[in-house]
Amino acid sequence: MEAIDEHFVERVRALRAGVEEAGASADADRVLALFDAQLQSRHLDLAARWLQAQGEGFYTIGSAGHEANAALGLLTRVDDPALLHYRSGGFYAARAARNAAERPDAATTPVRDVLLGLSAAVADPISGGRHKVFGHPALHVLPQTSTIASHLPRAVGLAYALGNLADLAPARRWPADALVVTSLGDASVNHSTAQGALNAAAYLTHRGLDLPLLVVVEDNGLGISTRTPAGWLEESLRRLPGVQYVEAPSPRPDRLLADVGAAVDHARHTRRPVLLHLRTVRFLGHAGSDVELGYRTGAEIARDHERDPLLATAAYLVETGTCTPDDVLERYERTRAAVMGEAKSVIGERRLESRGEVVRPLHRPDTRPAPPRQPTSPPTADRLTLAQAINATLAELLEERPHAVVLGEDVGVKGGVYGVTRGLRKAYGGRRVIDTLLDEQTILGTALGAALTGLLPIPEIQYLAYLHNAEDQLRGEAASLAFFSDGQYRNPMVVRIPGLSYQKGFGGHFHNDNSLAVLRDIPGLVLCVPSHPADARLLLRECAELAELEGRVCVVVEPIALYHSRDLHEPGDGAWTAEHVGPGTPRGPRAHGDGTDLLVVTFGNGVPMSLRACRSLEGNGVRATVLDLRWLAPLPVDELAAYASGFSRVLVVDETRRSGGVGEGIVSALVERGYDGRIARVASADSYVPLGPASATVLVSVEEIVEAARAMFGGGGA
């Protein structure tokens, strides 16, 4: 037995029945329900250690000492969406019990569900054996794997969408008075993600917007081994303007239920955010591998046993005459037997066995029919630049999809730094074209929350370099949700990011970021780069379809340097403009030219540069075709290999950095597909982009492309 297990049994045996204390008014049935959820959570933690010892369990971060959060499971509604951290066993057990009582036809099996997750079994109803998470669609618990509060921006976004935008969704997924519940540990409050989310909550409240959000800080005083300074949380949490602070300092059930109930009621009825400071204690270390004696004394650990929330509930039940000590112990051992019986039964459950099984939720097969070629619009004097084509397409999407919302810094009143969203707010209103605060984590978190309500969010990150402040919102939250929920939850969204280089040195590296590696290695994320105005509508609309029909997280990186370009070779040629509706299909690469001597594979700014280089090469008798990949994640490998098979030479023109750039993936794909012709690559330097004219020294140039192509022909022509 674990020390905390032994201590509980010994202390309960020593309890003496007493007279109910004055002021003890908690309903006996509710306290018993609280106790049952707490017992279930505790014995699941003990079973997790047992499964690990048998070589059958793979996760030992437990909820022991945090079982006071069961009060939240009892006092919030089953249809209140919950985004919980990893010590939420009590909450999960209590909500499952409440669900079973209210909807017997939709009852879940919480003990078995958690054990299947611990043992990485395919039968785990939320992740399908991919990770141990608390989650279940029937309980409205959305799976989170956060250890550092990365789910908080989404929780704020969900509360914002429920409070202000829910009527835009095709169908309401949660009731009008639903409350978003989210939890995190005391150490995570210090993370910039948490601070940004809490600031956003205060900011939205200051603006008078509804934000039905309950943020629960479960304070056990430790971040693994690092202590939270006494008084720090109270001082930092109380100073958020407009956010109600409620403390639940006691595990005694009548006081606990009263404090938690007050927090829940305030958030639900005022539609304003509440911070619930829930005092807890941590037992069994941070996880099974954590040796507490390395940083805590044995006496300190033993003293904490007296703060056991299960012991507080047991003592209350005995003191009020609801149970005898023997009744309490019988309930405790009955729960142990039930949990251990289930733990033994999950041994031998099938686990994921193939790569295809593991990645299935990330890569849903596209079963849509191939789209017809887009009709060519009648000739018009109104030919659009890339920026204008994107603007017109966004207007189309907002018009066709009343549940679509555009959001980001400066996208509304100003119309974007480069005018790409100009006029949209005037046409569709401030509820659908939303100026956000300056925080990329909040922008993406708001989109993530909005997506859960059935909206189609189209967030903008103002510059590609600014994404790095918030990339975990895409990597750890957006793209991972389908994986950790076995496809039961998804994040349909289209993220727009102005980026890449060639702005003639303006702005330095923050406005000329030529790195796409962080986007290309996120599993399941779709990435495209429209280079020509004729592609903008096709690719944006395809991303909207992928988001709506398949729940995909799509990112469109828009080359800033091409936004307002009109000409390609000579002033006035208009070759870099297009009518809004033109020929072409949105899928796969797009070929420019019909030369057969050389295939130039590129994307983004590389397309016009390669076309200019190819005109120069014609003087050497080289006739080339330029292949604009358009889609960079996943790379269109089949189409690429098919195009390349008709050429004896392939030149890859990559404006991203030589190390970790897109070109590495292109060359690898060709080699792996058996291409046996000659391959060469030009790429930008492994450098940040400097300010001013020096930027040209580190970026691929037309001259480099021409030189590399000539070298493939021995310095001459074809």
DACOR-V961042 format. One record per pair of residues at least 24 apart in sequence whose ideal C-beta (glycine too) atoms are under 8 Angstrom apart, sorted by the first residue. I is the first residue (numbers start at 1). J is the second residue. Records with the same first field share a line. If there is no record, write none. Layout:
I: J, J
//
This chain:
2: 46, 49, 283, 284
3: 301, 302, 305
4: 64, 65, 283, 284, 305, 308
5: 46
7: 305, 308, 311
8: 308, 310, 311, 314, 332
9: 329, 332
11: 308, 311
12: 311, 314, 318, 325, 328, 329, 332
13: 325, 329
14: 325
15: 314, 315, 318, 325, 328
16: 318, 325
17: 318, 319, 321, 324, 325
18: 318, 319, 321
19: 319, 321
20: 319, 320, 321
21: 319, 320
23: 254
24: 254, 316, 319, 320
25: 254
26: 253, 254, 257, 258, 316
28: 320, 322
30: 74, 257
31: 253, 254, 257, 313, 316, 317, 322
32: 317, 322, 323
33: 74, 94, 97, 98
34: 70, 71, 74, 94, 253, 256, 257, 313
35: 253, 310, 313, 314, 317, 331
36: 93, 97, 331, 335
37: 67, 70, 73, 74, 90, 91, 93, 94, 97
38: 67, 70, 90, 93, 309, 310, 313
39: 310, 331, 332, 335
40: 89, 93, 110, 111, 335, 339
41: 67, 70, 89, 90, 92, 93
42: 67, 89, 310
43: 335, 336, 338, 339, 340
44: 89, 93, 111, 114, 115, 118, 339
45: 89, 284
46: 336, 339
47: 115, 118, 339, 340, 342, 343
48: 118, 288
49: 284, 288
50: 340, 343
51: 115, 118, 119, 343, 346, 347
52: 288
54: 347
56: 119, 346, 347
57: 118, 119
58: 118, 119, 120, 132
59: 117, 118, 131, 132
60: 284, 287, 288, 289
61: 86, 87, 286, 287
62: 87, 89, 283, 284, 287
63: 87, 88, 89, 90
64: 282, 283, 284
65: 220, 280, 281, 282, 283, 284, 304, 307, 308, 309
66: 90, 218, 220, 280, 281, 282, 309
67: 309, 310
68: 218, 248, 251, 256, 278, 279, 280, 309
69: 183, 216, 218, 278, 280
70: 94
71: 248, 253, 256, 257, 260
72: 181, 183, 214, 216, 260, 264, 276
73: 97, 98
74: 98, 257
75: 257, 260, 261, 264
76: 179, 181, 214, 264
77: 178, 179
78: 102, 103, 139, 140
79: 140, 174, 175, 178
80: 140, 174, 178, 179, 180, 181
81: 140, 142, 158, 162, 174, 178, 180, 181, 452
82: 139, 140, 141, 142, 180, 181, 182
83: 142, 144, 151, 154, 155, 158, 180, 181, 182, 183
84: 134, 141, 144, 181, 182, 183
85: 144, 146, 147, 149, 151, 183, 184, 185, 188, 218
86: 133, 134, 145, 146, 147
87: 185, 218, 280
88: 134, 183
89: 114, 134
91: 134, 183
92: 134, 139, 141
95: 139, 141
96: 136, 139
99: 138, 139
106: 138
108: 136, 138, 139
111: 338, 339, 342
112: 342, 345, 346
115: 339, 342, 343, 346
116: 346, 349
118: 346
119: 346, 347, 349, 351
120: 351, 352
121: 346, 349, 350, 351
122: 349, 350, 351, 352, 357
123: 349, 350
126: 484, 485, 486, 488
127: 483, 484, 485, 486
128: 352, 361, 486
129: 351, 352
130: 352, 358, 361, 483, 484, 486
131: 484
133: 484
135: 484, 485
137: 488, 489
140: 174
142: 452, 481, 485, 489
143: 481, 484, 485, 489
145: 476, 480, 484
146: 184, 188, 476, 477
147: 188
148: 188, 191, 193, 194
149: 184, 188, 189, 191, 193, 194, 197
150: 193, 472, 473, 476, 477
151: 182, 184, 477
152: 182, 184, 193, 194, 197, 198, 215, 445
153: 193, 196, 197, 200, 441, 442, 444, 445, 446, 448, 449, 473, 477
154: 445, 448, 449, 452, 473, 477
155: 180, 182, 197, 213, 215, 445, 449
156: 197, 200, 201, 204, 211, 213, 442, 445, 446, 449
157: 442, 445, 446, 447, 448, 449, 450
158: 448, 449, 450, 452, 453
159: 201, 211, 212, 213, 273, 449
160: 204, 209, 211, 446, 449, 450
161: 446, 449, 450, 452, 453, 455
162: 212, 453
163: 209, 210, 211, 212, 271
164: 209, 210, 431
165: 405, 431, 450, 453, 455
166: 453
168: 402, 403, 405, 431, 432, 455
169: 403, 453, 454, 455
170: 403, 454
171: 454
172: 454
173: 452, 453, 454
174: 453
177: 212, 268
178: 212
179: 212, 213, 214, 264, 267, 268
180: 212, 213, 214
181: 214, 216
182: 213, 214, 215, 216
183: 215, 216, 217, 218
184: 215, 216, 217, 218
185: 217, 218, 219, 220, 223
186: 217, 218, 219, 220, 221, 222, 223, 228, 233
187: 222, 223, 224, 226, 228
188: 223
189: 217, 233, 236, 237
190: 223
192: 441
193: 441, 472
196: 439, 441, 442
197: 441, 442, 445
198: 237, 240, 243, 275
199: 240, 437, 439
200: 437, 439, 442, 445, 446
201: 240, 243, 273
202: 240, 241, 242, 243, 273
203: 437
205: 241, 242, 243, 272, 273
206: 241, 242
210: 271, 272
211: 271, 272, 273
212: 267, 268, 271, 272, 273
213: 267, 273, 274
214: 263, 264, 267, 273, 274, 276
215: 273, 274, 275, 276
216: 276, 278
217: 275, 276, 277, 278
218: 278, 280
219: 277, 278, 279, 280
220: 280, 281, 282
221: 281, 282
222: 282, 286
224: 286, 290
225: 286, 294, 295, 296
233: 277
234: 277
237: 275, 277
240: 275
242: 272, 273
243: 272, 273, 274, 275
244: 270, 272, 273, 274, 275
245: 274, 275, 277
246: 274, 275, 276, 277
247: 276, 277, 279
248: 276, 277, 278, 279
249: 277, 279
250: 279, 312
251: 279, 307, 308, 309, 312, 313
252: 312, 313, 315, 316
253: 312, 313, 316
254: 316
280: 309
281: 307, 308, 309
283: 308
359: 523
360: 487
361: 482, 483, 485, 486, 487, 524
362: 479, 482, 483, 523, 524
363: 524
364: 487, 550, 551, 552
366: 550
368: 545, 549
370: 585, 587
371: 542, 585, 586, 587
372: 585
373: 583, 584, 585
374: 537, 538, 581, 582, 583, 584, 585
375: 581, 583
376: 579, 581, 582, 583
377: 579, 580, 581, 582
379: 579
380: 579
382: 579, 580
383: 533, 574, 577, 578, 579
384: 533, 577, 578, 579, 580
385: 533, 563, 564, 565, 566, 576, 577
386: 530, 531, 532, 533, 536, 558, 559, 562, 563, 564, 565, 576
387: 418, 419, 420, 563, 564
388: 533
389: 533, 534, 536, 537, 578, 580
390: 420, 496, 530, 536, 540, 558
391: 419, 420, 421, 422, 423, 424
392: 537, 580
393: 536, 537, 540, 541
394: 420, 421, 424, 458, 540
395: 423, 424, 427, 428
396: 537, 541
397: 456, 458, 540, 541, 544
398: 424, 427, 428, 432, 433
399: 428
401: 456, 544, 548
403: 454, 455, 456
404: 432, 455, 456, 457, 458, 544
405: 431, 432, 433, 434, 450, 455, 456, 457, 458
406: 432, 433, 434, 458, 459, 460
407: 433, 434, 435, 436, 443, 446, 447, 450, 457, 458, 459, 460
408: 434, 435, 436, 443, 459, 460, 461, 462, 496
409: 435, 436, 437, 438, 443, 460, 462
410: 435, 462
411: 435, 460
416: 460
417: 462, 498
418: 498, 560, 563, 564
420: 496, 498, 558, 563
421: 460
439: 470
440: 466, 467, 469, 470, 473
441: 469, 470, 473
443: 470
444: 470, 473, 474, 477, 478, 495
445: 473, 477
447: 493, 495
448: 473, 477, 478, 491, 493
451: 490, 491, 492, 493
452: 489, 491
456: 492, 493, 494, 544, 547, 548
457: 493, 494
458: 493, 494, 495, 496, 544
459: 493, 495, 496
460: 495, 496, 497, 498
461: 495, 496, 497
462: 498
463: 497, 498, 499, 510, 511, 513
464: 497, 498, 499, 500, 513, 515, 516, 557
465: 499, 509, 510, 511, 513
466: 510
467: 497, 518, 519
468: 518
471: 518
474: 519, 522, 525, 553, 555
475: 518, 522
478: 525, 553
479: 522, 523, 524, 525, 553
480: 523
482: 524, 551
483: 523, 524
487: 551
490: 550, 551, 552
491: 551, 553
492: 547, 548, 550, 551, 552, 553
493: 547, 553, 554
494: 540, 543, 544, 547, 554, 555, 556
495: 553, 554, 555, 556
496: 556, 558
497: 555, 556, 557, 558
498: 557, 558, 560, 563
499: 557, 558, 559, 560
500: 529, 557, 559, 560, 561, 604, 605, 655
501: 561, 605, 655, 684, 689, 695, 699
502: 559, 561, 605, 655, 699
503: 560, 561
504: 693, 695
505: 689, 690, 691, 692, 693, 694, 695, 696
507: 691
508: 688, 689, 690, 691
509: 688, 689, 690
511: 560
512: 689, 695
513: 689
514: 655, 656, 657, 684, 689, 699
515: 656, 657, 660, 661
516: 557, 632, 656, 661, 662
517: 656, 657, 660, 661
519: 555, 557, 632, 633
520: 632, 633, 662, 665
522: 633
524: 552, 553
525: 553, 554, 555, 633
526: 552, 553, 554, 555, 631, 633, 634
527: 554, 555, 557, 631, 632, 633
528: 554, 555, 556, 557, 630, 631, 632
529: 556, 557, 558, 559, 603, 604, 629, 630, 632
530: 556, 558, 559, 630
531: 559, 562, 603, 604, 605, 606, 607, 608, 628, 630
532: 576, 578, 590, 607, 628
533: 576, 577, 578
534: 578, 582, 583, 584
535: 584, 590, 628, 630
537: 580, 581
538: 584, 585, 586
539: 586, 630
541: 586
542: 586, 587
557: 604
559: 604, 605
561: 605
562: 604, 605, 608
565: 608
568: 608, 611, 612
569: 611, 612, 615
576: 608
587: 631
588: 630, 631, 636, 639
589: 627, 628, 629, 630, 631, 636, 639, 640, 643
590: 627, 628, 630
591: 625, 626, 627, 628, 643
592: 625, 626, 627, 628
593: 623, 624, 625, 626
594: 623, 625
595: 622, 623, 624, 625
596: 623, 625, 646, 647
597: 622, 623, 624, 647, 649, 713, 718
598: 622, 623, 624, 625, 647, 649, 650, 651, 709, 712, 718
599: 624, 625, 627, 643, 644, 646, 647, 649, 650, 651
600: 624, 625, 626, 627, 650, 651, 652, 653, 705, 709
601: 627, 629, 640, 643, 644, 650, 651, 652, 653, 666
602: 626, 627, 628, 629, 652, 653, 654, 655
603: 628, 629, 630, 632, 655, 662
604: 655
605: 655
606: 653, 654, 655, 700
609: 653, 700, 701, 702, 705
610: 653, 705
612: 702
613: 702, 705, 706, 709
616: 702, 706
617: 706, 709, 710, 717
620: 710, 713, 716, 717, 718
621: 717, 718
622: 709, 710, 713, 717, 718
623: 718
624: 709
629: 666
632: 662
635: 665, 666, 669
637: 669, 673
640: 666, 669, 670, 673
641: 669, 670, 673, 674, 675
644: 670, 673, 675, 677
645: 675
647: 677
648: 677, 678
649: 677, 678, 679, 680, 712, 713
650: 675, 677, 678, 679, 680
651: 679, 680, 681, 682, 705, 708, 709, 712
652: 679, 680, 681, 682, 683
653: 681, 682, 700, 705
654: 681, 682, 683, 684, 700
655: 683, 684, 699, 700
656: 683, 684
657: 683, 684, 685, 686, 687
658: 683, 684, 685, 686
659: 686
678: 712
680: 708, 709, 711, 712
681: 708
682: 708
//
